[in-house]
């Protein structure tokens, strides 16, 4: 059978693209190498009766339009809001929670700095205006910077009109802030170190970047994009774990006619006369298609699945130069009881959001220094989430699951390898959390450690990178994945991209898959 589109990878972006292409009446086949859909957005029962969101553990703004268009709630999707979004504990037992409600957060800040509390609302208003402009960039393919056609001129005009809608001071701030480091940007606004860490820490997650890295202020704006008015953050987890989102997307795609095959690893893309014509599976089976859409990493797509004779050397060089060295590890735990935090605060209350261990940007910068020289951080930056506080279906009654994102843990170690270092890292992470939660170590019933190498081998993340490539200023917008190829097209006719390595980047938003499907349909209709 010949398909209109074959999609490589049933991660959330691949499933979003499949659903929209099928909705447009196309005959779609999705091929997934793992036995389950979802890729890095999965729920797995690693320990009996405990359901872990093994890789990605939180949605930092899944696009609401996708939920509506694909009727995902009818397919069982229910989003639960983290609140507080982030809490930062200090060694002395005090805490700073950042709630979804801006007024509530302001009261917390007032306890530690009246000056910062006074500025917080103005800071939020600026972020809302600047991120509102960026949102116009994210929800469509980036404009081409050369050879712009008449039809391609419209996005530029729309963007110019949106830019004009900013006030004069906001226009000036936009271009001043974008290349700044998150450290410098927050230092201009606030005096309290814990507050700056609580606001800025999550902007760094998944990237080989530090608080003083240029362009990280842009990532702070990116975090704010889907927060909505009056909210410092708006992060969610799907009821049933992250795999519930992937399951809903798969059902939506299949309902519209897409076919999904698991346990089907693609070995190579078939190319004839500079045109992608299908794929060959590892089993030797050939699947023919009018076009192929890759939802996996850009590097694995071009360096592993396509014969280099079919690509120009300059393009291959650009692909090889994409920076995608992973910097995160993951520790998943089954707990016999909730942590008893030193502060004495209610564990169920404070535990319904991310607990960030990293109470100053300087502390996070020092954690990065270890990774910069090829070692994992000896005082790591951690984000601890206990989703079973919000969703008791994830664990037996009275018990819990914990998800710990560990940064910085580089993919390439200067000394030794991750087989040797795995146990060391696990001990370090548990000891670090135990300094804040007295019963933590004794409450652990089971642990799973995923090193950057595991994230690559199990979930297909290139070099273990959560976003498939660093979200640095020179790898975003019209330069993602590489300059000249930002509109989901590739040098091969009939080969498209839709993964996190494309515009606008990583995070569980679904936007790369959404944008890619819309653009592919437009290009397909022009060719017909």
N, C-alpha and C positions, 0 to 999 in steps of 0.2 A: 504493500500500500504506500502511496506517495502522500506526504503531508504538505500543507502550506508552510507550517513552521514547526521546527523541532527546537525545543528549548533544553539546553544543557544545564541541569541543576535545579532541584526543587526547593531551593532556599526561598525565603519570603519574597524576594524581588522576582525570582523566576516564576513563582506562583502568581504574583500580581500581574506580571506581563502575560502569562498564559491565560488568566481569566479575562483580561481586557481584549486580547487577540481573539479568543473564542467568542466573546460577547460581540465582536465585530463580524462574526460569521466565518472566521477562519478555522481550518482544520489543524488542530494543535496537538503535538505529542511532547510531553515532558519526560525527560530521562534523568533519573536520580540514582547515583551509585550506592547510596546507603539503603538499608531496608525500610527506612521511614522517610517521610517528607520533612522539610523544615530546615535542613542544613544546620546552621548555627543557632536557629530559632526552634529549639526542640525541648520536649519534656521527656525525661527518661527515668525509669524506675531502676536506678543503679543498686539500691538496697531495698529489700522487700518492704512494700507498703509506703516507701518514701519516694515522692516524685520530685525530681530535680530539674530545674531549668539549667541544663548542664553547661551551656556556653553563654549565649546572650541571656541576661536575666531581667532586663527592664526595657520598656519602650520609652524612648525619649522624644515622643511626639509622633506616633503612627498617624499617617495622614487621614483625617476624618472623611474626606471625600471618597477615599477608597472604601472605607467601612460602609458608607451610604450607597455608593454605586454597586457594590457587590453583595449588598444585603448580608454582611458578615454577622450581624447580630442574630439573624434568622438561622445562621449556621452554628450558633452556640457561642459566639464571641461576646464576652462580657469583660470590660476593662475595669480594673480597680485602681484607684488613685493612691499613690504613696503620699502620706501626710503625717509627719513632716516629710518633705522631699528629701532633705539631707539634715543630719544632725552631726555636729562635730564635738566629740568629747576631748577634754584636756586631761593631762596626767593627774591634775589635782582633784579630779572628780566633777568639775563643772562641765556644763554642756551648752552648746548653742544650736538650737533647732531652727531651721528655716522652713516655715510652713507654706502651704499653697496660698494662703490668704496673706496678702502683703501687710495689712494692718496688724495682724497677729504677729508676724515676723518683726515688724517695727517695734513692738512692745518688748520682744526678746532682746533686740539690739540695744534698746534704751538702757537695759540693765548693765551693759558693758561699755557703752559709749553713747552719750547723749548727742554728741556731734554727728556720729555716724547714723544714728536713728533719724536725725533731722534731714540728712541728705538722701536717705534710702529711697524715698518716694520719687525724688527728682532723678535719681539714678535709674530706677525702674522705668520711668517715663521715657528717658533717653533711649534705653535699650529697646523699649517697645517700638519707638519710631524708627530706629535704625534697622532693627530686625524685620520690621514691616516692609522696608524697602528691599532687603535681601530676600524676603519671601517671594517677591515677584521674580527674582532671579532663579530661585530653586524650583519653581513649579512649571518650568518649561525648559527646553534645551537651550543652552547658552548661545548667544548670538555669535555668528562667525565674524572674525575680525578682518577677513580679506575676502575679496570676491563676493561681496554681499549682493544677492539678487533683490529684486523688487519685493518678492514675498518675504525674503529674509530681513527686509528693512523694518517690518512691522514690530518685531520684538524689541528692536533698538528704540523705536519711537515710543513704544509703551513704557519701556524702561526709563527713557528720558522724561516722560510725563510723570511717572512715579517719583523720579528724582526731584523734579520741579515742585512736587507737592510737599517735599520736606521744607521746613523753615530754613532761613539762611544759616542760622547757627548749626542746625542739624546737618545741612549739606557739608559744612566745613568739618564738623565732627566726624562724619562718615569716613571721609578720606584721610583724616588724621588718625582715627582709631584703627582702621583695618590692618595696617602694617605693624601696629604696636604689640608688645608683649602683654599678656594678661596681667603680669606683675606690675608693669608700669601703669597700665590703665586703671587698675583697682587702687594702686597707690595714690593716684591723683584724687580719688574720691573718698577713701576711707583710711582711718588710722588703726583700727583694731585688726590684728593679724589673724585671729580666728575667723572673723567675718570674711576677710579677703579669701582665706582658704576655702571656706564653705561655699562662697559664690564661684570661685574660679577653679576649684579642683576638678570638677566634672568636665570642664572644657578640655582637659588634657587626656582624658581616658582613651586608651587605645592607640595613642600616637607616640612616636619616639620624639617627643617634644617636652620641654620643661617650662615652668612659669615664666622664665626670662627669654624664651624662644620668640623671635619675631613672628608676628602674624597670629599668635594665640588669642589675642583679643577678638579676632574674627570668630574663633571657635566658641567663645563665650556668647556672641550674638547668635550663632547657629543653635546653641542650646536653648535660647530664649524663643526661637521662632514659633513654637506651637504652644507657648505657655498661656496665652490669652491675657486679657486685661486684669490687673490686680493680683497676678500670681507670680511669685518669685521663680517657681518651677512648676511643671505639670508633667510628672512622670507616672507611668502606669505599668501594671503587670496584668496579663490576661488571667482570668480565673481558670484554674487547671494547669497553670504554668505556660511558658512561652509557646510550647507546642500547640496549645489551643488556638493561637493565632494562625499558625501554619495549617492546622487541620481545617479551620474555617475557610482559609484561602483555597486550599485544595478542593474542598467541597464546592465552593463557588465556581472554581474553574471547571470541575467535572460536570456540574449542573449545566454549564453553558456549552458543554460538548468536548472539552479538552480531555485527552487521555493521559494518565500519569502512570509511568512504570518505575517501580523501585527495584533496587538490585540490578540496575542496568548502567554499567560504567562505560562512558564514551572513551574510546581509545584514540580516535582521530577524527578530524573533520574532513570530509571528502571535498576535493576542489577539482574543478574541470574548467579550463579556459577562464581562469581568474574568477570563477563563480563557485560559491559554496553550494553543494548539491545534496548534502546529507551527512550522515555520520556512520562510523563503524564502531560497534560495541566491542568490548574486550572479549566477548564470546565469539567474535567473528561475524556476527549478524550485521547486515547493512540496512540502514533506514534512510530512505530517500525523502527529500523535501525541496521545496522551492527556495526556502531560506532557513538559516540556522541562527538562533539567538543564544548567546552564552551568558549565563547568570553567574558563572564562576569567576575567579580572579582573572584580571587582564593578562598577567604574566603566564599563569598556567594555560590560558586559552591559546596564546600565540607561541609560547615556547615549548609546550608539551603536545598540543593537539593538531598543529598545522605544520606541514613540511616547510622548512625555511626557504626552499626554492620558490615558494609561492608568494613571498613577501620581500619588499625592498629592504636592502641592508640598513638604510637610514631609519626606516620605521622600526625594524627590529632593535636597533640600537636605542631608540627612544623607549621602547618597551622594557628593555633590559635595565635602563637607567631609572625606572620607576622605583621610588623608595618605599619598600613595604616590609621592612624588618619588624617583626612583631616584638612587642614589649610587655605583654600581659601574660600572666598565668591565672589559673582559676582553681580554687579549692572549694569543693562542695561537701557539705557535712550533713549528717543526720544527728539531731540533738535529742537527748532525753528530756531536756527542759530548756526554758528560755534563759538567756544570760542574766545574771544578776550584776548589773552595772554598778561600778563603785559609787556613782553619784547617788544611788538609791532611787533613781527615777523609775517609774513604772515601765517594765520591760516591754509590755504589750503596747504601750503608748509610743514610746520612743522608738520601738522596734518596727513600727509600721512604715518605715522609710529607710533610706540608706544611712548607715552609720559610717562616717568617713574618718578614718584614722590617718591623720595628716593635718595638724592644727595650724600650720602656717605655710605660706608659699615658699619660704626659705627652707622649711623642712622637706617639702616636696622636691625642691630644687636639689637638695643634697641627696635625696633618694635617686634622682636622675643621674647624679655624678657617677655613682657606682656603675650604672648601665652604660654610661658613655664610654667607660673603659673596659667593657666586656664582662661585667660581673652583675649578679642580681643584687638588688638593694638590700643592704643589711638592716636598714630601718625603712621598710617598704611603706608606700602609700597604698592604703587598703580602702576598699568600699565593701562594707558588710551589709548584706540584705537578708532578712528572714521573712520571706514571702508568706510563710504559713501563718504569720500573725494576721494578715489580711485574708488569707485563703486557707482555712483549716482542712480543705480537701487534699492538701499536698502531703499530709503526714497523719499518722494515727493520733487519736485523741490525747492531748496533753504533750505531744511531741512535736518537733519542728524540723524544718530543713533550713540550712543556711548556705548562702552563696557568697563567696569572698573573691572579689576581683583584685589581683595582686599586680602592682605596678611599682617598680620597673623590673621586668624579668626578660632580658634580651634573648632573642631567638638564637643568636650565636654567642657562645660563651668563650672567653679568652682562655680559661683553664678548665679542662674537663668537659663533660657533656651533660645533658639533662637526665640521662639514665643514672648517672652518679649523683646528681644534685637534687633529684626529686625529693628524697626524704629530708634533706637539709632544709629545702624550701618549705615543706609542710610544717616541720618543727618550728621554723622561724615565724611563719604566719600564725600558728596556734599560740605561740608564746607572746607574740605582739598583741593579739586580741585579748589574751588572758591578763595582760597588764591593766586592762580596762574592765574586764568581766571576771569576777573572782571564781565562778564555778565553771567557766567555759571549757577548760581542758577535760574536766571530769564528766562533762555532759555529752561528750562526743561518742556516738554509737558506731559511726562509720564515716570514712573519709574517701574522697576521690580527688586526686591532684591531676590537673591538666596543664602540662607545660606548653610553651609556644610550639614545640615540636608535635605534641599531641593534638593541639588545635589545628595544625596543618594536616597531619596524617588522618585524623578522625573526621574533621569537619571540612577539610579542603580549604581552610583559610591560608592564603599564600604567605609563607614564612610565619604563620601563626598570627597574622595581622587582622585585628577585629574589623577594620575598615577596608581591607584589601590593599590599601596604600595610605601612606601618611596624608592627613588632611592639612597639609602645609599650604601656605599662600601660593607657592609655585606649582601646586598639584591640585588646584581647585578651579571651578568655573570653566572657562574655555581651555584650560590646560589639563583637564581631567578627562580621560586617562593620560593623553599626551596632546600637545598642541596640534591643531589641525584636525583632530578626530574626536571632538567633544559632543557630537550630536548622535551618539549611539551607533554611528556607521563605522565601517572599517575599510581598509584598502581593498578587501575582497568583496565583490558584489554578492549580495545575499547573505552576508555575515554581519550580525549585529551584536551589541553588548547591552546588558541591562543590570549588571551587578553593582556592588558597592564601590567598585573601582571606577565607576562612571559618575557623571554629574548627578546629584550634588554631593554624593559621598556616602559614608557609612552611617551607622545607627539604624535602629529598627523603625524606619519611617515609611518604607514601601515606595518612596518617591522615585528612585532610579528605575524600578520596574514600571511604574505608572507613566513617567515621562517617556521611557523607551517605547512602550507599547503605543502611545499616542503618536510619537514621531515615526515609528515603523509603519503604522497604518497610513499616515499622511504620505510618506514616501511611496508606499505600495500603491496607493490610489493614483498618484501622479504617473506611475509606470504603467498602470492598467489602461 
